[in-house]
Amino acid sequence: MLRDGTRLTYKLNGLGVMVASLALLLAAHYRGAIDLVWAADNALPLLGASVAFSYVLSLYLYARSFAPGAMLAEGGNTGNVLYDFFIGRELNPRVGAFDLKEFCELYPGLIGWVVLNTAYALKEHRDFGAVGAPTVLVYLFQLLYVADALWFEPAILSTMDITTDGFGFMLAFGDLAWVPFTYSVQCAFLSYAPRSLSTAATVGILALKVVGYSFFRGANSQKDAFRRDPNGPASRHLKYINTERGTRLIVSGYWGIARHVNYTGDLMMGLAWSLPCGSILENPFVYFYPLYFLGLLLHREQRDEEACRKKYGRDWDKYCALVKYRFVPYVY
C-alpha cells in the first residue's frame, strides 16, 4: 500500500519464469539452436549493452515522471535534475498493469545472473572437459539465493525499494547491469581458472552456507510470520516488547541474537560464494562481492538504526538494551 492509500496489484510468478527460462535456454543450447557459451565469451559487450540500456530506460523513466497524475517519490523530487534522474522521480511507474520497477528489481537481473552462471559453467566444461567442484558449489549456492528471492517474491513489496524509493538510474543500473555481471564474477573466474577443493574445505564452506542461509531465511520468515499473526503457532513462543506506536518488536528467536541477524546470514552466504575460488590474498578480485556487500550492509544497518530510532523513540532504546548487538554477538 502506498502513502496515499493506493493498493497496487502484482502478478508474482518469478520462480516459474526462472525455471521456464533456464529450461528453454538449455534445451535450445543442447539442440544446437543457440550457443549459450557465447554469453560467457562476450560478457563485456553484453555488460556494455546493459549499461547503455540502463541509461535509455532511465531517460524514459525521468521523462514520463512529468506526466499528470504520476505519484512521485518524496526523495526523488528535489528539483535537482541530476539527482532526481539518479534516484528516480516516479515511485511506481507502470505501463498498464505492468510495474516496471518491481519487474526490474527481480526478473532480468536475478534470472540473468543465473543464465550467466550457467554459461560460465558450460564454458568451463567446453574448455577443460569438466565442471569442477568449486563451480558446482558456487552455482548451487547462488541458484538457491536467487530461487529464494523469487519464491519469497511477495516480501519485496514491503521493502523501501518498492514503497519509498523512486525508479531512476540507480535502480535501473543496479538491476540490469550491476547484479548479473558483478554477482556472477566467481563463476566467471572459475571458468577461466578451475580449482580443486579438499574434502575438509568443501565441508567447511557448505557449513558456512547452511548456517548463513538459516540465519537469513529463518530470521526473515520469523519476522514475516510474526507480522501476519503474532499469536500463530510459528510466533506465539516469541518474546517481544510493545511500543507506543502499537506495534511489537521481537526480542527472542533469531531476532534475540542480533538486531540485524538477517544481514549477518546474508554476508556469510556471500563469503561462501568466494571461498571456493581460493584465498583473498591469492585471488582478491573474487572477494569483491562480500567486501562490497559488507560496506553496503553497514551503511544500510546505520540507515535502519536511524529510521527505527526516529520511528520508535524511547522504545527503540529499550529494544537495544535487550538486543545489544547489531550483527554478531560480542563483536558488533
C-alpha contacts under 8 A as a table, 3 or more apart, distances in Angstrom:
res1	aa1	res2	aa2	distance
1	M	5	G	5.92
1	M	6	T	5.62
1	M	7	R	4.41
1	M	8	L	6.62
1	M	163	T	7.57
2	L	5	G	5.35
2	L	6	T	5.25
2	L	7	R	6.33
2	L	8	L	7.93
2	L	163	T	6.22
3	R	6	T	7.26
9	T	97	A	7.87
10	Y	97	A	7.83
10	Y	98	F	7.95
10	Y	99	D	7.60
12	L	153	E	6.68
12	L	154	P	7.15
13	N	16	G	5.51
13	N	17	V	6.26
13	N	150	L	7.77
14	G	17	V	5.08
14	G	18	M	6.23
14	G	106	L	7.49
14	G	107	Y	6.62
14	G	150	L	5.04
14	G	151	W	7.08
14	G	153	E	7.03
15	L	18	M	5.13
15	L	19	V	6.25
15	L	147	A	6.23
15	L	150	L	4.99
15	L	151	W	5.71
16	G	19	V	5.20
16	G	20	A	6.02
17	V	20	A	5.19
17	V	21	S	5.91
18	M	21	S	5.13
18	M	22	L	6.05
18	M	107	Y	7.91
18	M	111	I	5.81
19	V	22	L	5.29
19	V	23	A	6.01
20	A	23	A	5.13
20	A	24	L	6.06
21	S	24	L	5.28
21	S	25	L	6.14
22	L	25	L	5.19
22	L	26	L	6.06
22	L	115	V	6.87
23	A	26	L	5.28
23	A	27	A	6.01
24	L	27	A	5.10
24	L	28	A	6.07
25	L	28	A	5.11
25	L	29	H	6.04
25	L	34	I	7.98
25	L	36	L	7.46
26	L	29	H	4.91
26	L	30	Y	6.12
26	L	36	L	7.73
27	A	30	Y	5.35
27	A	31	R	6.07
28	A	31	R	5.15
28	A	32	G	6.18
28	A	33	A	5.04
28	A	34	I	5.75
29	H	32	G	5.20
29	H	33	A	5.89
29	H	34	I	4.91
29	H	35	D	5.40
29	H	36	L	5.88
30	Y	33	A	7.63
31	R	34	I	7.87
32	G	35	D	6.83
35	D	38	W	5.64
36	L	39	A	5.86
36	L	40	A	7.65
36	L	119	A	5.55
36	L	122	L	7.70
37	V	40	A	5.20
37	V	41	D	6.34
37	V	119	A	4.82
37	V	120	Y	6.82
37	V	122	L	6.09
37	V	123	K	5.47
38	W	41	D	5.01
38	W	42	N	5.99
38	W	119	A	7.56
39	A	42	N	5.16
39	A	43	A	5.71
39	A	46	L	7.52
39	A	116	L	6.77
39	A	119	A	6.22
40	A	43	A	5.24
40	A	116	L	6.58
40	A	119	A	5.39
40	A	120	Y	5.42
40	A	123	K	6.86
40	A	188	A	7.61
42	N	45	P	5.64
42	N	46	L	6.27
43	A	46	L	5.05
43	A	47	L	6.03
43	A	181	F	7.82
44	L	47	L	4.94
44	L	48	G	6.24
45	P	48	G	5.00
45	P	49	A	6.23
46	L	49	A	5.04
46	L	50	S	6.15
47	L	50	S	5.02
47	L	51	V	6.20
47	L	177	A	6.27
47	L	181	F	6.78
48	G	51	V	5.17
48	G	52	A	6.19
49	A	52	A	5.06
49	A	53	F	6.10
50	S	53	F	5.08
50	S	54	S	6.12
50	S	173	F	7.96
50	S	176	L	6.13
50	S	177	A	5.33
51	V	54	S	4.99
51	V	55	Y	6.55
51	V	173	F	6.43
51	V	176	L	7.50
51	V	177	A	5.79
52	A	55	Y	5.28
52	A	56	V	6.45
53	F	56	V	4.97
53	F	57	L	6.01
54	S	57	L	5.17
54	S	58	S	6.01
54	S	169	F	6.75
54	S	172	A	5.45
54	S	173	F	5.17
54	S	176	L	6.70
54	S	177	A	7.52
55	Y	58	S	5.04
55	Y	59	L	6.17
55	Y	169	F	6.74
55	Y	172	A	7.99
55	Y	173	F	7.64
56	V	59	L	5.23
56	V	60	Y	6.36
57	L	60	Y	5.11
57	L	61	L	6.15
57	L	169	F	7.98
57	L	172	A	7.27
58	S	61	L	4.96
58	S	62	Y	6.06
58	S	85	F	7.12
58	S	168	G	5.43
58	S	169	F	5.07
58	S	172	A	6.67
59	L	62	Y	5.13
59	L	63	A	6.13
59	L	85	F	7.62
60	Y	63	A	5.19
60	Y	64	R	6.12
61	L	64	R	5.32
61	L	65	S	6.17
61	L	88	G	7.68
61	L	90	E	7.43
61	L	93	P	7.42
61	L	167	F	7.25
61	L	168	G	6.61
62	Y	65	S	5.29
62	Y	66	F	7.47
62	Y	84	D	7.97
62	Y	85	F	5.97
62	Y	88	G	6.91
62	Y	89	R	6.55
62	Y	90	E	7.57
62	Y	168	G	6.99
63	A	66	F	6.05
63	A	67	A	7.90
64	R	67	A	5.48
65	S	70	A	5.98
65	S	72	L	7.34
65	S	89	R	6.08
65	S	90	E	5.14
65	S	93	P	7.83
66	F	70	A	6.99
67	A	70	A	5.90
70	A	90	E	6.47
70	A	93	P	7.81
71	M	90	E	5.83
71	M	91	L	5.91
71	M	92	N	7.38
72	L	76	G	7.22
72	L	77	N	6.64
72	L	89	R	5.35
72	L	90	E	4.30
72	L	91	L	5.14
72	L	166	G	7.17
73	A	76	G	5.26
73	A	77	N	6.37
73	A	88	G	7.33
73	A	89	R	5.55
73	A	90	E	5.61
73	A	91	L	4.73
73	A	164	T	6.32
73	A	165	D	5.97
73	A	166	G	4.98
74	E	77	N	5.88
74	E	164	T	7.47
74	E	165	D	7.86
75	G	78	T	6.96
75	G	87	I	7.60
75	G	89	R	7.84
75	G	164	T	8.00
75	G	165	D	6.92
75	G	166	G	7.44
76	G	83	Y	7.30
76	G	84	D	4.79
76	G	85	F	7.88
76	G	87	I	5.52
76	G	88	G	5.22
76	G	89	R	4.51
76	G	90	E	7.59
76	G	165	D	7.51
76	G	166	G	6.07
77	N	80	N	7.85
77	N	84	D	6.06
77	N	88	G	7.96
77	N	89	R	5.44
78	T	83	Y	7.69
78	T	84	D	6.54
79	G	84	D	7.04
80	N	83	Y	5.41
80	N	84	D	5.92
81	V	84	D	5.26
81	V	85	F	5.93
82	L	85	F	5.10
82	L	86	F	6.16
83	Y	86	F	5.12
83	Y	87	I	6.06
84	D	87	I	5.17
84	D	88	G	5.27
84	D	89	R	5.67
84	D	168	G	7.51
85	F	88	G	5.33
85	F	89	R	6.96
85	F	168	G	5.67
85	F	169	F	6.31
86	F	168	G	5.26
86	F	169	F	4.61
86	F	170	M	5.38
87	I	165	D	7.44
87	I	166	G	6.11
87	I	167	F	6.71
87	I	168	G	5.02
87	I	169	F	6.45
87	I	170	M	5.82
87	I	171	L	7.71
88	G	91	L	7.43
88	G	165	D	7.32
88	G	166	G	4.22
88	G	167	F	4.36
88	G	168	G	3.46
88	G	169	F	6.75
88	G	170	M	7.66
89	R	166	G	5.31
89	R	167	F	6.68
89	R	168	G	6.85
90	E	93	P	6.04
90	E	166	G	5.25
90	E	167	F	6.13
90	E	168	G	7.97
91	L	162	I	7.60
91	L	163	T	7.55
91	L	164	T	6.99
91	L	165	D	6.34
91	L	166	G	4.27
91	L	167	F	6.11
92	N	99	D	6.72
92	N	100	L	7.33
92	N	101	K	6.28
92	N	162	I	7.26
92	N	166	G	7.01
92	N	167	F	6.97
93	P	99	D	6.21
93	P	100	L	5.93
93	P	101	K	6.74
93	P	167	F	7.44
94	R	97	A	6.28
94	R	98	F	5.36
94	R	99	D	4.49
94	R	100	L	5.65
95	V	98	F	5.16
95	V	99	D	6.67
95	V	100	L	7.34
96	G	99	D	7.99
98	F	103	F	7.98
99	D	102	E	5.67
99	D	103	F	6.17
100	L	103	F	5.26
100	L	104	C	6.13
101	K	104	C	5.24
101	K	105	E	5.99
101	K	162	I	7.42
101	K	167	F	6.16
102	E	105	E	5.09
102	E	106	L	6.71
102	E	157	L	7.96
102	E	162	I	6.96
103	F	106	L	5.74
103	F	107	Y	5.61
103	F	108	P	7.62
104	C	107	Y	5.72
104	C	108	P	5.97
104	C	109	G	6.94
104	C	172	A	7.15
104	C	175	D	5.92
104	C	176	L	7.09
105	E	108	P	7.80
105	E	109	G	7.16
105	E	171	L	7.61
105	E	175	D	5.64
106	L	109	G	6.20
106	L	110	L	5.67
106	L	111	I	7.65
106	L	149	A	7.90
106	L	150	L	7.22
106	L	175	D	7.54
107	Y	110	L	5.67
107	Y	111	I	5.62
107	Y	112	G	7.73
108	P	111	I	5.46
108	P	112	G	5.38
108	P	175	D	7.29
108	P	176	L	6.33
109	G	112	G	5.02
109	G	113	W	5.99
109	G	175	D	5.09
109	G	176	L	5.08
109	G	177	A	7.20
109	G	179	V	5.71
109	G	180	P	5.17
110	L	113	W	5.03
110	L	114	V	6.59
110	L	146	V	6.15
110	L	179	V	7.05
110	L	180	P	6.40
111	I	114	V	5.19
111	I	115	V	6.25
111	I	146	V	7.56
111	I	180	P	7.99
112	G	115	V	4.94
112	G	116	L	6.08
112	G	180	P	5.60
113	W	116	L	5.20
113	W	117	N	6.23
113	W	179	V	6.96
113	W	180	P	4.01
113	W	181	F	6.86
113	W	183	Y	6.96
113	W	184	S	6.09
114	V	117	N	5.03
114	V	118	T	6.13
114	V	142	Q	7.66
114	V	143	L	6.48
114	V	146	V	7.72
114	V	180	P	7.83
114	V	184	S	7.96
115	V	118	T	5.02
115	V	119	A	6.22
116	L	119	A	4.96
116	L	120	Y	6.19
116	L	180	P	7.29
116	L	181	F	7.84
116	L	184	S	6.78
117	N	120	Y	5.08
117	N	121	A	6.20
117	N	139	Y	6.57
117	N	184	S	5.97
117	N	187	C	5.78
117	N	188	A	7.31
118	T	121	A	5.12
118	T	122	L	6.23
118	T	139	Y	7.79
119	A	122	L	5.11
119	A	123	K	6.10
120	Y	123	K	4.90
120	Y	124	E	6.20
120	Y	187	C	5.98
120	Y	188	A	5.68
120	Y	191	S	5.55
121	A	124	E	5.12
121	A	125	H	6.34
121	A	131	V	6.33
121	A	135	T	6.96
121	A	187	C	6.97
121	A	191	S	6.38
122	L	125	H	5.04
122	L	126	R	6.13
122	L	131	V	7.72
123	K	126	R	4.96
123	K	127	D	6.05
123	K	191	S	6.17
124	E	127	D	5.25
124	E	128	F	5.67
124	E	129	G	7.23
124	E	130	A	6.67
124	E	131	V	5.92
124	E	190	L	7.46
124	E	191	S	4.45
124	E	192	Y	6.96
124	E	194	P	7.61
125	H	128	F	5.42
125	H	129	G	4.70
125	H	130	A	4.35
125	H	131	V	5.18
126	R	129	G	5.69
126	R	130	A	7.48
128	F	131	V	7.75
131	V	135	T	6.50
131	V	136	V	6.97
132	G	135	T	5.46
132	G	136	V	6.41
132	G	194	P	6.53
132	G	195	R	6.88
132	G	196	S	6.84
133	A	136	V	4.97
133	A	137	L	6.16
133	A	196	S	6.67
133	A	197	L	7.03
134	P	137	L	5.15
134	P	138	V	6.24
134	P	190	L	7.72
134	P	194	P	7.78
134	P	195	R	6.59
134	P	196	S	6.53
134	P	197	L	6.68
134	P	276	P	5.01
134	P	277	C	6.89
135	T	138	V	5.15
135	T	139	Y	5.86
135	T	187	C	6.12
135	T	190	L	6.37
135	T	191	S	7.95
135	T	194	P	7.83
135	T	276	P	7.67
136	V	139	Y	5.12
136	V	140	L	6.06
137	L	140	L	5.34
137	L	141	F	5.98
137	L	273	W	7.86
137	L	276	P	7.50
138	V	141	F	5.09
138	V	142	Q	6.08
138	V	186	Q	7.27
138	V	187	C	6.86
138	V	272	A	7.90
138	V	273	W	5.32
138	V	274	S	7.83
138	V	276	P	7.21
139	Y	142	Q	5.39
139	Y	143	L	5.95
139	Y	187	C	7.10
140	L	143	L	4.94
140	L	144	L	6.06
141	F	144	L	5.30
141	F	145	Y	6.40
141	F	209	K	7.53
141	F	269	M	7.95
141	F	273	W	6.90
142	Q	145	Y	4.88
142	Q	146	V	6.24
142	Q	273	W	7.46
143	L	146	V	5.22
143	L	147	A	5.98
144	L	147	A	5.02
144	L	148	D	5.91
145	Y	148	D	5.17
145	Y	149	A	6.36
146	V	149	A	5.11
146	V	150	L	6.26
147	A	150	L	5.14
147	A	151	W	5.88
148	D	151	W	5.07
148	D	152	F	6.06
149	A	152	F	5.32
149	A	153	E	5.85
150	L	153	E	4.74
152	F	155	A	5.76
152	F	156	I	7.85
153	E	156	I	5.78
153	E	157	L	7.72
154	P	157	L	5.64
154	P	158	S	7.95
155	A	158	S	6.03
155	A	159	T	7.30
156	I	159	T	5.25
156	I	161	D	7.94
156	I	162	I	7.11
157	L	162	I	5.83
157	L	163	T	7.14
158	S	162	I	6.74
158	S	163	T	6.37
159	T	162	I	5.64
159	T	163	T	6.19
159	T	164	T	7.95
160	M	163	T	5.06
160	M	164	T	4.87
160	M	165	D	6.04
161	D	164	T	6.01
161	D	165	D	4.99
161	D	166	G	7.51
162	I	165	D	6.34
162	I	166	G	7.90
167	F	170	M	7.67
167	F	171	L	6.12
167	F	172	A	7.13
168	G	171	L	5.85
168	G	172	A	6.11
169	F	172	A	4.91
169	F	173	F	5.67
170	M	173	F	5.55
170	M	174	G	6.04
171	L	174	G	4.92
171	L	175	D	5.79
172	A	175	D	5.27
172	A	176	L	5.96
172	A	177	A	7.96
173	F	176	L	5.40
173	F	177	A	5.34
173	F	178	W	6.22
174	G	177	A	5.77
174	G	178	W	4.58
174	G	179	V	5.90
175	D	178	W	6.32
175	D	179	V	5.74
175	D	180	P	7.75
176	L	179	V	6.70
176	L	180	P	6.96
177	A	180	P	6.02
177	A	181	F	6.07
177	A	182	T	7.91
178	W	181	F	5.70
178	W	182	T	5.48
178	W	183	Y	7.62
179	V	182	T	5.52
179	V	183	Y	5.49
180	P	183	Y	5.65
180	P	184	S	6.12
181	F	184	S	5.56
181	F	185	V	6.80
182	T	185	V	5.55
182	T	289	Y	7.46
183	Y	186	Q	7.47
183	Y	289	Y	6.75
184	S	187	C	5.66
184	S	188	A	6.25
185	V	188	A	4.85
185	V	189	F	6.03
185	V	286	V	6.44
186	Q	189	F	5.14
186	Q	190	L	6.28
186	Q	273	W	7.07
186	Q	274	S	6.39
186	Q	277	C	6.90
186	Q	286	V	5.68
187	C	190	L	5.12
187	C	191	S	6.09
188	A	191	S	5.22
188	A	192	Y	6.85
189	F	192	Y	5.50
189	F	193	A	6.08
189	F	194	P	7.84
189	F	277	C	7.71
189	F	286	V	7.31
190	L	193	A	4.81
190	L	194	P	4.66
190	L	195	R	6.98
190	L	277	C	6.86
191	S	194	P	6.12
195	R	276	P	7.87
195	R	277	C	6.88
195	R	278	G	7.96
197	L	201	A	6.08
197	L	202	T	6.19
197	L	276	P	7.11
198	S	201	A	5.17
198	S	202	T	6.18
199	T	202	T	5.09
199	T	203	V	6.17
200	A	203	V	5.19
200	A	204	G	6.12
201	A	204	G	5.06
201	A	205	I	6.09
202	T	205	I	5.25
202	T	206	L	6.08
202	T	276	P	7.96
203	V	206	L	5.10
203	V	207	A	6.09
204	G	207	A	5.08
204	G	208	L	6.27
205	I	208	L	5.08
205	I	209	K	6.26
205	I	272	A	5.72
205	I	275	L	7.07
205	I	276	P	7.61
206	L	209	K	5.11
206	L	210	V	6.12
206	L	272	A	7.58
207	A	210	V	5.10
207	A	211	V	6.09
208	L	211	V	5.33
208	L	212	G	5.95
208	L	268	M	6.50
208	L	269	M	7.03
208	L	272	A	6.27
209	K	212	G	5.08
209	K	213	Y	5.94
209	K	268	M	6.65
209	K	269	M	5.10
209	K	272	A	5.67
210	V	213	Y	5.17
210	V	214	S	6.08
211	V	214	S	5.09
211	V	215	F	6.31
211	V	265	G	7.26
211	V	268	M	7.91
212	G	215	F	5.26
212	G	216	F	6.13
212	G	264	T	7.25
212	G	265	G	3.92
212	G	266	D	6.33
212	G	267	L	7.47
212	G	268	M	4.95
212	G	269	M	5.30
213	Y	216	F	4.94
213	Y	217	R	5.76
213	Y	218	G	7.66
213	Y	265	G	5.84
213	Y	266	D	7.10
213	Y	268	M	7.96
213	Y	269	M	6.52
214	S	217	R	5.45
214	S	218	G	5.20
214	S	219	A	7.75
214	S	265	G	7.21
215	F	218	G	5.24
215	F	219	A	5.66
215	F	254	Y	7.07
215	F	261	V	6.45
215	F	262	N	5.71
215	F	264	T	7.31
215	F	265	G	4.81
215	F	266	D	7.93
216	F	219	A	5.59
216	F	220	N	6.27
216	F	261	V	7.15
216	F	262	N	4.26
216	F	263	Y	6.83
216	F	264	T	7.35
216	F	265	G	4.54
216	F	266	D	5.72
217	R	220	N	5.21
217	R	221	S	5.88
217	R	262	N	7.31
218	G	221	S	5.26
218	G	222	Q	5.93
218	G	254	Y	7.13
219	A	222	Q	5.09
219	A	223	K	6.19
219	A	254	Y	5.36
219	A	255	W	6.69
219	A	261	V	6.93
219	A	262	N	5.64
220	N	223	K	5.19
220	N	224	D	6.18
220	N	262	N	6.57
221	S	224	D	5.06
221	S	225	A	6.00
222	Q	225	A	5.22
222	Q	226	F	6.15
222	Q	234	A	7.53
222	Q	235	S	7.28
222	Q	254	Y	7.66
223	K	226	F	5.15
223	K	227	R	6.23
224	D	227	R	5.14
224	D	228	R	6.32
225	A	228	R	5.18
225	A	229	D	6.14
225	A	230	P	7.25
225	A	232	G	7.95
225	A	234	A	6.70
225	A	235	S	6.63
226	F	229	D	5.27
226	F	230	P	4.47
226	F	231	N	7.73
226	F	232	G	7.75
226	F	234	A	7.62
226	F	235	S	5.44
227	R	230	P	6.26
229	D	232	G	5.20
229	D	235	S	7.22
230	P	235	S	5.39
230	P	236	R	6.14
231	N	235	S	5.90
231	N	236	R	4.66
232	G	235	S	5.35
232	G	236	R	5.63
233	P	236	R	5.72
233	P	237	H	7.88
234	A	237	H	7.51
235	S	238	L	5.54
238	L	250	I	6.84
238	L	251	V	7.53
238	L	252	S	5.76
238	L	253	G	6.41
239	K	250	I	5.96
239	K	251	V	5.60
239	K	252	S	5.35
239	K	253	G	8.00
240	Y	248	R	6.13
240	Y	249	L	5.24
240	Y	250	I	4.24
240	Y	251	V	5.11
240	Y	252	S	7.13
241	I	248	R	5.57
241	I	249	L	5.37
241	I	250	I	6.70
241	I	251	V	7.23
241	I	319	Y	7.46
242	N	246	G	6.58
242	N	247	T	6.06
242	N	248	R	4.65
242	N	249	L	6.65
243	T	246	G	5.38
243	T	247	T	5.49
243	T	248	R	5.91
243	T	249	L	7.49
243	T	312	Y	6.99
243	T	315	D	5.79
244	E	247	T	7.43
244	E	312	Y	7.47
244	E	315	D	7.34
245	R	312	Y	7.15
249	L	319	Y	7.36
250	I	253	G	7.94
250	I	255	W	6.16
250	I	256	G	7.29
251	V	255	W	5.70
251	V	256	G	4.65
251	V	319	Y	7.27
251	V	322	L	6.81
251	V	323	V	6.40
252	S	255	W	5.42
252	S	256	G	3.86
252	S	257	I	7.29
253	G	256	G	5.32
253	G	257	I	7.14
254	Y	257	I	5.51
254	Y	258	A	7.42
254	Y	261	V	6.89
255	W	258	A	5.73
255	W	259	R	5.96
255	W	260	H	7.46
255	W	261	V	6.62
255	W	323	V	7.82
256	G	259	R	7.22
256	G	322	L	7.97
256	G	323	V	5.76
257	I	261	V	6.73
257	I	323	V	7.02
257	I	325	Y	7.47
257	I	328	V	7.72
257	I	329	P	6.68
258	A	261	V	5.04
258	A	323	V	6.07
258	A	324	K	7.03
258	A	325	Y	4.97
258	A	326	R	5.06
258	A	327	F	5.44
258	A	328	V	6.37
258	A	329	P	6.54
259	R	320	C	7.91
259	R	323	V	6.34
259	R	324	K	7.70
259	R	325	Y	6.32
259	R	326	R	4.79
259	R	327	F	6.66
260	H	263	Y	5.45
260	H	264	T	6.76
260	H	301	E	7.30
260	H	326	R	5.57
260	H	327	F	5.51
261	V	264	T	4.88
261	V	265	G	6.37
261	V	326	R	7.37
261	V	327	F	5.58
261	V	328	V	7.50
262	N	265	G	5.16
262	N	266	D	6.22
263	Y	266	D	4.92
263	Y	267	L	6.19
263	Y	297	L	6.76
263	Y	327	F	7.14
264	T	267	L	5.24
264	T	268	M	6.28
264	T	327	F	5.59
264	T	328	V	7.15
265	G	268	M	5.06
265	G	269	M	6.28
266	D	269	M	5.26
266	D	270	G	6.37
267	L	270	G	4.98
267	L	271	L	6.29
267	L	290	P	6.45
267	L	293	F	7.00
267	L	294	L	6.78
268	M	271	L	5.14
268	M	272	A	6.31
269	M	272	A	5.00
269	M	273	W	6.52
270	G	273	W	5.23
270	G	274	S	6.90
270	G	289	Y	6.93
270	G	290	P	5.25
270	G	293	F	7.91
271	L	274	S	5.34
271	L	275	L	6.32
271	L	287	Y	7.61
271	L	290	P	5.60
272	A	275	L	5.43
272	A	276	P	7.33
273	W	276	P	6.69
274	S	277	C	5.61
274	S	278	G	7.44
274	S	286	V	5.93
274	S	287	Y	5.71
274	S	290	P	7.75
275	L	278	G	5.57
275	L	279	S	6.59
277	C	283	N	7.31
277	C	286	V	7.04
278	G	282	E	6.51
278	G	283	N	6.37
279	S	282	E	5.20
279	S	283	N	6.10
279	S	284	P	7.47
280	I	283	N	5.17
280	I	284	P	4.47
280	I	285	F	7.85
280	I	286	V	7.66
280	I	287	Y	6.32
281	L	284	P	5.71
283	N	286	V	6.07
283	N	287	Y	7.49
284	P	287	Y	5.35
284	P	288	F	7.03
285	F	288	F	5.52
286	V	289	Y	7.10
287	Y	290	P	5.73
287	Y	291	L	6.28
288	F	291	L	5.27
288	F	292	Y	5.80
289	Y	292	Y	5.12
289	Y	293	F	5.78
290	P	293	F	4.88
290	P	294	L	5.92
291	L	294	L	5.10
291	L	295	G	6.54
292	Y	295	G	5.29
292	Y	296	L	6.24
293	F	296	L	4.85
293	F	297	L	5.96
294	L	297	L	5.19
294	L	298	L	6.10
295	G	298	L	5.18
295	G	299	H	6.26
296	L	299	H	5.24
296	L	300	R	6.08
297	L	300	R	4.86
297	L	301	E	5.77
298	L	301	E	5.07
298	L	302	Q	6.28
299	H	302	Q	5.26
299	H	303	R	6.25
300	R	303	R	4.97
300	R	304	D	6.04
301	E	304	D	4.98
301	E	305	E	6.07
302	Q	305	E	5.00
302	Q	306	E	6.20
303	R	306	E	5.25
303	R	307	A	6.17
304	D	307	A	5.08
304	D	308	C	6.01
305	E	308	C	5.18
305	E	309	R	6.03
306	E	309	R	5.17
306	E	310	K	6.18
307	A	310	K	5.19
307	A	311	K	6.02
308	C	311	K	4.82
308	C	312	Y	5.77
308	C	313	G	7.67
308	C	316	W	6.76
309	R	312	Y	5.41
309	R	313	G	5.13
309	R	314	R	7.78
309	R	316	W	5.57
309	R	317	D	7.58
310	K	313	G	5.59
312	Y	315	D	5.38
312	Y	316	W	5.31
313	G	316	W	5.58
313	G	317	D	7.09
314	R	317	D	5.18
314	R	318	K	6.50
315	D	318	K	5.01
315	D	319	Y	6.16
316	W	319	Y	4.89
316	W	320	C	6.11
317	D	320	C	5.09
317	D	321	A	6.24
318	K	321	A	5.14
318	K	322	L	6.55
319	Y	322	L	5.22
319	Y	323	V	6.08
320	C	323	V	4.98
320	C	324	K	5.27
320	C	325	Y	7.81
321	A	324	K	5.53
323	V	326	R	7.99
324	K	329	P	7.91
325	Y	328	V	6.27
325	Y	329	P	5.45
325	Y	330	Y	6.99
325	Y	331	V	7.63
325	Y	332	Y	5.64
326	R	329	P	7.67
326	R	332	Y	5.71
327	F	331	V	7.86
327	F	332	Y	5.66
328	V	331	V	5.39
328	V	332	Y	5.29
329	P	332	Y	6.44
